[in-house]
C-alpha cells in the first residue's frame, strides 16, 4: 500500500450553522440568506490576515455525518453529483464573507451542518475560479 493511501487531515476550525440535521440543510447554499459562523481555531487566526479583502471565500470541510457511499447516486456516478456521501467525504462551498471578528468569520450562502470540521479556507478569485476562467 502506498504511503499516500492513508491521509491524516487536521481541522483548522469548526462551522457553526443553523442546520442541525441533513433534513434541515439546503441542497446547495448558493442564494441562501442565513448567516453562519466559521470559527477558526486560535492557533490559526494569524492565517486570516487580509481575508477581509475578499468578498467571497472557498471553504473546504469534512462531511462528518456522511453515511458511507455508493458509486451510483440516482443512476449517476457519485463523482457527477454533489452528494455528501462519497469515498472521501470532502465538501466545498463558495460563500460570501460578511465580516471578520478576530478568529470568527460571518458568512452567507452555506449548506454545511452545524459542527462541521473545517479543513481549509481559500480566497475566491473570480478571474481564476469564476465561470469563463477556464479554456476548453
KEROLUM-870064 format. One record per residue (C-alpha): x, z, y. Coordinates in steps of 0.25 Angstrom, whole numbers, plus 5000, padded with zeros to 4 digits. Each point is the difference from the previous one (the first is absolute). Layout:
KEROLUM-870064
{u=X, w=Z, v=Y}
...
end
This chain:
KEROLUM-870064
{u=5000, w=5000, v=5000}
{u=5005, w=4996, v=5014}
{u=5003, w=5011, v=5010}
{u=4990, w=4994, v=5010}
{u=4989, w=5001, v=4990}
{u=4998, w=5015, v=5003}
{u=4999, w=5003, v=5015}
{u=4999, w=5012, v=5008}
{u=4992, w=5000, v=5013}
{u=5000, w=5011, v=5010}
{u=4988, w=5002, v=5009}
{u=5004, w=5000, v=5015}
{u=4986, w=5006, v=5004}
{u=4985, w=5001, v=4996}
{u=4988, w=4993, v=5005}
{u=4988, w=5008, v=5006}
{u=4987, w=4991, v=5000}
{u=4985, w=5003, v=5000}
{u=4999, w=4994, v=4986}
{u=5001, w=5010, v=4989}
{u=4995, w=4991, v=4988}
{u=5002, w=4986, v=4996}
{u=4985, w=4998, v=5002}
{u=5001, w=5004, v=5014}
{u=5012, w=4991, v=5004}
{u=4997, w=4987, v=5005}
{u=5005, w=4987, v=4992}
{u=5009, w=4997, v=5012}
{u=5004, w=5007, v=5012}
{u=5000, w=4989, v=5010}
{u=4989, w=5001, v=5010}
{u=4998, w=5015, v=4997}
{u=4998, w=5009, v=5012}
{u=5003, w=5014, v=4993}
{u=5013, w=5007, v=5005}
{u=5010, w=5004, v=4989}
{u=5012, w=5008, v=5002}
{u=5014, w=4997, v=4994}
{u=5008, w=5013, v=4998}
{u=5015, w=4996, v=4999}
{u=5008, w=5012, v=4994}
{u=5008, w=5007, v=5011}
{u=5014, w=4996, v=4993}
{u=4996, w=4985, v=5003}
{u=4994, w=5002, v=5014}
{u=5012, w=4994, v=5007}
{u=4998, w=4987, v=4993}
{u=4987, w=4998, v=5008}
{u=5008, w=4999, v=5013}
{u=4995, w=4987, v=5007}
{u=4988, w=4998, v=4992}
{u=4991, w=5002, v=5012}
{u=5004, w=4986, v=5004}
{u=4992, w=4993, v=4989}
{u=4985, w=4998, v=5000}
{u=4999, w=4999, v=4985}
{u=5009, w=5006, v=4989}
{u=5000, w=4997, v=4985}
{u=4998, w=5012, v=4990}
{u=5005, w=4999, v=4986}
{u=4994, w=5011, v=4991}
{u=4998, w=5004, v=4986}
{u=4986, w=4999, v=4994}
{u=5000, w=5014, v=4995}
{u=4986, w=4999, v=4994}
{u=5003, w=4987, v=4992}
{u=4992, w=5000, v=4987}
{u=5011, w=4992, v=4992}
{u=4998, w=4985, v=5001}
{u=4995, w=4987, v=4993}
{u=5007, w=4987, v=5002}
{u=4987, w=4993, v=5002}
{u=4990, w=5005, v=5011}
{u=4987, w=4993, v=5001}
{u=5005, w=4988, v=4993}
{u=5012, w=4999, v=5009}
{u=5015, w=5005, v=4998}
{u=5002, w=5013, v=5006}
{u=5011, w=4994, v=5009}
{u=4990, w=4992, v=5007}
{u=4992, w=5012, v=5004}
{u=5001, w=5012, v=5009}
{u=4996, w=5010, v=4989}
{u=5007, w=5013, v=5000}
{u=5000, w=5000, v=4985}
{u=5013, w=4993, v=4998}
{u=5013, w=5001, v=4991}
{u=5008, w=5005, v=5012}
{u=4989, w=5006, v=5009}
{u=5005, w=4997, v=5014}
{u=4991, w=4999, v=5012}
{u=5003, w=4993, v=5013}
{u=4992, w=5000, v=5012}
{u=5002, w=4994, v=5014}
{u=4994, w=5011, v=5010}
{u=4998, w=5001, v=5015}
{u=5009, w=5011, v=5005}
{u=4992, w=5008, v=5010}
{u=5009, w=5012, v=5004}
{u=5012, w=5007, v=4995}
{u=5001, w=5016, v=5001}
{u=5014, w=5004, v=4995}
{u=4999, w=4997, v=4985}
{u=4985, w=4996, v=5000}
{u=4996, w=4986, v=5002}
{u=4985, w=4998, v=5003}
{u=4995, w=4986, v=4995}
{u=4988, w=4992, v=4998}
{u=4997, w=4989, v=4989}
{u=5004, w=5008, v=4987}
{u=4993, w=5000, v=4987}
{u=5009, w=5010, v=4993}
{u=4995, w=5013, v=4994}
{u=5003, w=5014, v=5006}
{u=5013, w=5006, v=4994}
{u=5006, w=4986, v=4997}
{u=5015, w=5001, v=4999}
{u=5007, w=4992, v=5011}
{u=5012, w=4992, v=4995}
{u=5004, w=4992, v=5012}
{u=4997, w=4995, v=5014}
{u=5004, w=4987, v=5006}
{u=4997, w=4994, v=5013}
{u=4990, w=4988, v=5001}
{u=5006, w=4989, v=5007}
{u=4990, w=4988, v=5002}
{u=5010, w=4989, v=5000}
{u=5005, w=5005, v=4987}
{u=4988, w=5006, v=4993}
{u=4989, w=4992, v=5006}
{u=4992, w=4988, v=4996}
{u=5008, w=4987, v=5002}
{u=5013, w=5007, v=5000}
{u=5004, w=4994, v=4986}
{u=5004, w=4986, v=4998}
{u=4994, w=4992, v=4988}
end
